[in-house]
Amino acid sequence: MSLPEVPKHYVPRDVESLNIPPVKLQSLTTEYLFTYTMELPEDDPPCIIGSSKEMVNMIITERGTRVSGPRINGAFLRDGNDYVKLYPNGTSIHEVRCVILTHDGARIKFTYEGRGDFGPTGYNDVLEGKMPDKIRIRCGPHMYTDHPDYQWVNGLQCVEVGEVNVQQRYGSFDCYALK
């Protein structure tokens, strides 16, 4: 079966004919907001929702998450759930939604999607009931609140870097605002 022709208005223009001035590389700076550290409960192992040749879907529960830093301090309300799609090459997609209860009573919705690395044998290990020793995760969080003292979080795009240490049953993540 042959593919249909690409309509003329979708064909890329000759880039040499574009009238675009020289552009300068944009700078990137960050502001450290907080670190959150969580416990992986021993009595609640990862729950595999389903698996196929393409991916494993599972939920990893986070419990007792502490938030501390120069801009936000508090804890996560209730347990957090990390919805994970794990692929045969060991990469993963993580979707998390939780609420930070700050030390002064504000509630901040904290959501992110990110990418993880279970290692080259992670997919097969998980199917055999084993988790890797460590899972490296990088994400792009967003926050939202109506609380007047924390309205500044509503417009932020953040980046987060961290690692889950499965053997020691904790994870630690640093959250930065892009400036």
C-alpha positions in Angstrom: 0.0 0.0 0.0 1.5 3.3 -1.0 1.2 6.4 1.2 -0.9 9.3 -0.1 0.9 12.4 -1.4 1.6 15.1 1.1 -0.6 18.2 0.4 1.4 21.0 -1.1 0.7 23.4 1.9 2.3 20.8 4.3 5.6 20.4 2.4 8.3 22.3 4.2 9.5 25.5 2.6 13.0 26.0 1.4 14.6 27.2 4.7 17.1 29.2 2.7 14.3 31.4 1.4 13.0 32.3 4.9 13.6 35.9 6.1 14.6 35.2 9.7 17.2 37.3 11.4 20.1 35.5 13.2 18.9 34.3 16.6 20.7 34.1 19.9 20.7 31.1 22.1 18.2 31.6 25.0 19.5 31.5 28.5 18.2 29.1 31.1 18.3 29.8 34.8 16.5 28.1 37.6 15.5 28.8 41.2 15.6 26.0 43.7 12.1 25.7 45.4 12.1 22.5 47.5 13.1 18.9 47.9 10.5 16.2 48.6 11.4 12.9 50.2 9.0 10.0 50.2 8.8 6.6 51.7 7.9 3.5 49.6 5.7 1.5 51.9 6.8 -2.1 52.5 3.2 -3.3 52.8 2.1 -1.8 49.5 4.4 -3.0 46.7 3.9 -1.8 43.1 0.6 -2.9 41.7 0.7 -4.1 38.1 -2.5 -3.1 36.3 -1.7 -5.0 33.1 1.2 -5.9 30.8 1.7 -6.7 27.1 4.7 -6.9 24.7 4.5 -3.1 24.4 4.4 -2.0 28.1 3.7 -2.7 31.7 1.2 -0.4 33.4 1.6 -0.2 37.2 1.0 2.1 40.2 3.7 2.8 42.8 2.4 4.2 46.1 4.3 6.9 47.9 3.7 7.5 51.6 4.8 10.0 54.2 6.2 12.6 51.8 8.0 15.5 53.3 8.5 18.8 51.4 11.3 21.2 52.6 13.1 24.1 51.0 13.6 27.8 50.8 10.2 28.5 49.1 7.8 25.7 50.1 7.7 23.5 53.3 5.1 20.9 54.3 3.9 17.4 53.4 1.8 15.6 50.8 -1.8 15.1 51.8 -2.6 11.4 51.8 -0.6 8.8 49.9 0.7 9.7 46.4 0.3 7.4 43.4 2.8 7.3 40.6 1.1 5.9 37.5 3.8 4.3 35.5 4.1 3.0 31.9 7.2 0.9 31.6 8.6 0.0 28.2 10.8 -3.0 27.1 13.9 -0.8 26.8 13.6 0.1 30.5 12.3 3.7 30.0 9.2 4.8 31.7 6.6 7.5 31.7 5.4 8.7 35.2 2.2 10.6 35.9 1.7 12.0 39.4 -1.0 14.1 41.0 -0.9 15.1 44.6 -1.5 18.0 47.0 1.1 19.7 49.1 -0.2 20.9 52.5 2.2 23.7 53.5 3.4 24.4 57.0 1.1 27.4 57.1 -2.0 25.6 55.8 -2.0 26.3 52.0 -3.0 23.5 49.7 -1.1 23.3 46.4 -2.0 21.0 43.6 1.2 19.4 42.4 1.2 17.4 39.1 3.8 16.2 36.8 4.6 13.9 33.9 8.1 12.7 33.6 10.5 10.1 32.3 12.3 7.4 34.2 14.9 4.8 33.7 14.5 1.3 35.1 17.6 0.1 33.4 18.1 -2.3 30.5 16.6 -5.3 32.4 13.9 -3.3 34.3 11.0 -4.4 32.1 11.7 -8.1 32.5 12.6 -7.7 36.1 9.3 -6.1 36.9 7.4 -8.9 35.0 9.3 -11.3 37.2 8.2 -9.5 40.4 11.6 -7.6 41.0 12.2 -3.9 41.0 15.5 -2.3 40.1 17.7 -1.0 42.9 17.3 2.6 41.7 15.0 4.4 39.3 16.2 7.8 37.9 13.3 10.2 37.1 13.2 13.6 35.4 9.9 15.6 35.2 8.2 18.9 34.5 5.9 19.7 37.4 3.1 22.4 37.5 1.5 23.7 40.6 -1.8 25.5 41.3 -3.4 27.1 44.4 -6.0 29.7 45.4 -4.1 30.5 48.5 -3.1 34.2 48.4 0.4 33.6 49.8 1.3 31.1 47.1 -0.3 32.6 44.0 3.2 32.9 42.6 3.3 29.1 41.9 0.5 29.2 39.4 2.6 30.6 36.5 5.6 28.4 37.0 7.1 25.8 34.8 9.3 23.6 36.9 11.8 20.9 36.4 12.4 18.1 38.8 15.3 15.7 39.1 15.4 12.7 41.5 15.9 9.1 42.2 13.9 6.3 43.8 16.1 4.0 45.9 14.0 0.8 45.9 16.3 -1.1 48.2 16.2 1.6 50.9 12.5 2.3 50.3 12.6 6.0 49.7 12.8 8.6 46.9 14.2 12.1 46.9 13.4 14.8 44.3 14.6 18.4 43.8 12.2 20.9 42.3 13.3 24.0 40.5 11.4 26.8 38.8 12.5 27.8 35.3 13.2 31.6 35.2 
